[in-house]
């Protein structure tokens, strides 16, 4: 465990209501030395898929031993279980509704899932609608104080997963990906990565690829400002994902892009006489 334990928060609570602040109050009441970091409280409400993508892209940038609380929980108070997931390097606390599906995929096979059953680590519950405050935050705080994670519950193997879109190879030179997230700026992030490009051609540069969205050709840029005035453009973003954007505007609004939309990337054919090495 870190000397100054880090606890991150990812929720769909927004900032209008006191919910996000109350998580912090509970954590600090149990461990005043905890360092609390907001990843985001603006996950689209009840969007388990978006929360899964955000935590999957984010957690690796935090130090080993960080505890991640994720509360996007439309089934709160129902039959879904509260979970603690450990990868050996990070801990994840939240509902058993598939919100950790990206974590399961990136950490496989080295993770353990526990059903949180040790209720003496919970707050006394005055209702069934705020497990973030009453279960997830206090468990994170006690874990940050060095309590062994095995003491919080029992291992389970029948935890929930949601289907995650895959990048598919439609032929030897073409990939089809999916828009998995729309950020605050209206940039549309796909699941196509730099590694996927390298699989098509390890030696190729971005200019060697053709990108299509909704049957429209999309030029590749090295950075945002390079595409000024170009309309819909593409860039490999700082997370290593192919992203569609409009310089100074919202690509999602301007071109009606939604999560789940397809993106096609293909390797340009070289003119005759340029195939092979020189």
C-alpha positions in Angstrom: 0.0 0.0 0.0 1.2 3.5 -0.8 2.6 5.6 2.1 0.0 8.3 1.1 -2.8 6.2 -0.3 -4.4 7.4 -3.5 -8.2 6.9 -4.0 -9.8 7.9 -7.3 -13.4 8.6 -7.9 -15.3 7.9 -11.2 -19.1 8.5 -11.1 -22.1 9.8 -13.0 -23.1 12.0 -10.0 -22.3 15.4 -11.7 -21.5 18.3 -9.4 -24.9 19.9 -8.8 -25.8 17.5 -5.9 -23.7 16.7 -2.8 -23.1 13.1 -3.7 -19.5 13.3 -4.9 -18.5 15.5 -2.0 -20.1 13.0 0.5 -17.9 10.2 -0.8 -14.9 12.3 0.0 -16.2 13.2 3.4 -16.7 9.5 4.3 -13.3 8.6 3.1 -11.5 11.4 5.0 -13.5 10.6 8.1 -12.0 7.1 8.1 -8.6 8.0 6.7 -7.7 11.7 6.9 -4.4 10.9 5.2 -6.0 9.6 2.0 -5.3 11.5 -1.3 -8.5 11.7 -3.3 -8.4 12.3 -7.0 -11.5 12.9 -9.2 -11.1 11.1 -12.5 -14.6 12.4 -13.5 -18.1 12.8 -12.1 -19.6 13.5 -15.6 -20.1 10.0 -16.9 -23.3 10.0 -18.8 -25.9 9.0 -16.2 -26.4 5.3 -15.9 -23.9 4.6 -18.8 -22.1 1.6 -17.5 -20.3 1.1 -20.8 -18.8 4.6 -20.8 -17.7 4.2 -17.2 -16.0 0.9 -18.1 -14.1 2.5 -20.9 -13.0 5.6 -18.9 -11.6 3.5 -15.9 -10.0 1.1 -18.4 -8.2 3.9 -20.1 -7.3 5.7 -16.9 -6.2 3.4 -14.1 -2.8 2.5 -15.6 -1.6 6.1 -15.2 -1.9 5.9 -11.4 0.7 4.5 -9.0 0.7 0.8 -8.0 -1.6 0.4 -5.0 -4.1 3.0 -6.0 -7.7 2.3 -5.1 -10.4 3.2 -7.7 -14.0 3.7 -6.7 -16.4 3.6 -9.6 -20.1 4.4 -9.0 -22.3 4.2 -12.0 -25.1 2.1 -10.5 -28.6 2.2 -12.0 -29.3 -1.1 -10.1 -28.5 0.3 -6.6 -30.5 -1.4 -3.9 -31.3 -4.4 -6.2 -29.8 -7.8 -6.4 -26.5 -6.8 -7.9 -23.5 -7.3 -5.6 -20.9 -4.8 -4.3 -17.4 -5.8 -5.5 -13.8 -5.4 -4.7 -11.5 -6.3 -7.7 -7.7 -6.5 -7.3 -5.2 -6.9 -10.1 -2.2 -7.2 -7.8 -1.3 -3.5 -8.6 -4.6 -1.7 -8.4 -7.9 -2.1 -6.5 -11.4 -1.4 -7.8 -14.5 -1.0 -5.8 -18.0 -0.7 -7.2 -21.2 -2.5 -8.3 -21.3 -5.9 -10.0 -23.0 -4.6 -13.2 -20.2 -4.9 -15.8 -18.6 -1.5 -15.0 -15.2 -3.3 -14.6 -15.4 -5.2 -17.9 -12.5 -3.2 -19.4 -10.4 -3.8 -16.3 -11.1 -7.6 -16.5 -9.9 -7.5 -20.1 -6.7 -5.5 -19.7 -5.7 -7.3 -16.4 -6.6 -10.8 -17.5 -5.8 -13.3 -16.2 -4.2 -11.8 -13.1 -7.1 -10.4 -11.1 -9.4 -11.5 -8.3 -13.0 -10.5 -7.7 -14.5 -10.4 -4.2 -18.1 -10.0 -3.2 -18.1 -7.4 -0.4 -19.8 -9.1 2.5 -18.0 -7.8 5.7 -20.6 -5.3 6.6 -18.7 -4.0 9.7 -16.7 -2.0 7.2 -19.8 -0.3 5.8 -21.6 2.7 7.2 -25.0 2.1 8.9 -27.4 2.3 6.0 -30.4 4.7 6.3 -31.8 3.5 2.9 -30.8 1.5 -0.1 -30.1 4.3 -2.6 -26.6 5.4 -1.9 -24.2 2.5 -1.7 -21.4 4.9 -2.9 -21.5 6.6 0.4 -22.5 3.6 2.6 -20.4 0.8 1.1 -17.9 1.7 -1.6 -16.4 4.8 0.0 -15.9 3.3 3.5 -14.5 0.1 2.1 -12.0 2.1 0.0 -11.0 4.1 3.1 -10.5 1.0 5.3 -8.5 -0.6 2.5 -6.4 2.5 2.2 -5.5 2.1 5.9 -3.9 -1.2 5.2 -6.7 -3.7 5.9 -5.9 -6.9 3.9 -8.3 -7.0 0.9 -9.2 -10.7 1.7 -11.0 -9.5 4.8 -13.6 -7.6 2.9 -15.5 -10.5 1.4 -15.5 -13.8 -0.5 -14.1 -14.6 -4.0 -16.7 -15.0 -6.8 -16.4 -16.1 -10.4 -19.9 -15.4 -11.7 -19.4 -11.6 -11.8 -21.1 -9.6 -14.6 -19.4 -8.5 -17.8 -20.7 -6.4 -20.6 -19.8 -7.0 -24.2 -16.9 -4.7 -25.4 -16.6 -3.9 -29.1 -13.7 -5.5 -30.9 -11.6 -4.2 -33.7 -12.1 -6.6 -36.6 -9.9 -7.3 -39.6 -12.3 -7.3 -42.6 -9.5 -8.1 -45.0 -5.7 -8.1 -44.9 -5.5 -4.3 -45.3 -8.7 -3.1 -43.5 -9.8 -2.7 -39.9 -13.2 -1.9 -38.6 -13.5 -0.2 -35.2 -16.1 1.4 -33.1 -16.6 4.8 -31.4 -16.4 4.0 -27.7 -16.5 7.5 -26.1 -17.4 11.1 -26.8 -15.4 13.5 -24.7 -16.3 17.0 -23.3 -15.0 18.7 -26.5 -17.1 16.5 -28.8 -14.1 14.4 -29.9 -15.1 10.9 -30.9 -12.7 8.2 -29.5 -12.6 4.9 -31.2 -11.2 1.5 -30.0 -8.6 1.4 -32.8 -5.1 1.7 -31.3 -1.6 2.4 -32.6 -1.0 -1.3 -32.1 -3.8 -2.1 -34.5 -2.2 0.1 -37.1 1.2 -1.6 -36.6 -0.5 -5.0 -37.1 -1.6 -3.9 -40.6 1.9 -2.6 -41.4 4.7 -2.2 -38.8 6.6 0.2 -41.1 3.6 2.5 -42.1 3.2 6.1 -41.0 -0.3 7.6 -40.4 -0.3 9.1 -43.9 -0.2 5.5 -45.3 -3.7 4.8 -44.0 -7.1 5.8 -45.3 -9.9 6.5 -42.7 -13.6 6.5 -43.5 -16.5 7.5 -41.3 -20.1 7.1 -42.6 -18.6 6.7 -46.2 -16.7 10.0 -45.8 -12.9 10.1 -46.2 -11.3 11.5 -43.1 -7.7 13.0 -43.3 -5.1 12.1 -40.7 -3.5 14.9 -38.7 -0.4 14.8 -36.4 -2.1 17.2 -34.0 -5.3 19.2 -33.7 -4.2 22.6 -35.0 -2.8 21.0 -38.2 -6.4 20.3 -39.2 -7.6 23.9 -38.9 -10.3 24.4 -41.6 -10.2 20.7 -42.7 -13.5 19.6 -41.2 -13.7 16.1 -39.8 -10.2 14.8 -39.2 -8.4 12.0 -37.3 -5.5 11.9 -34.9 -3.9 9.3 -32.6 -4.6 10.8 -29.2 -2.5 10.7 -26.1 -4.1 7.5 -24.9 -3.0 5.8 -28.1 -6.5 5.6 -29.7 -7.7 6.8 -33.1 -9.9 9.9 -32.5 -12.2 11.9 -34.8 -12.3 15.6 -34.2 -13.0 19.0 -35.7 -10.6 21.7 -34.9 -12.2 24.2 -32.6 -15.7 22.5 -32.8 -17.6 19.4 -31.7 -17.2 16.6 -34.1 -20.0 14.7 -32.4 -22.5 17.6 -32.9 -21.3 18.7 -36.3 -21.3 15.2 -37.8 -23.9 13.4 -35.6 -21.3 10.9 -34.2 -22.5 8.6 -31.5 -21.0 5.8 -29.4 -21.4 2.6 -31.3 -20.8 4.1 -34.7 -18.3 2.4 -37.0 -14.9 3.7 -38.2 -13.0 2.0 -41.1 -9.2 2.2 -41.5 -7.4 0.7 -44.4 -3.8 0.6 -45.6 -3.4 2.5 -48.9 -2.1 0.5 -51.8 1.3 1.5 -53.0 1.6 2.6 -56.6 3.1 0.0 -58.9 6.8 -0.2 -58.6 6.8 0.8 -54.9 6.0 -2.5 -53.4 8.5 -4.2 -51.2 11.9 -2.9 -49.9 14.3 -0.6 -51.7 
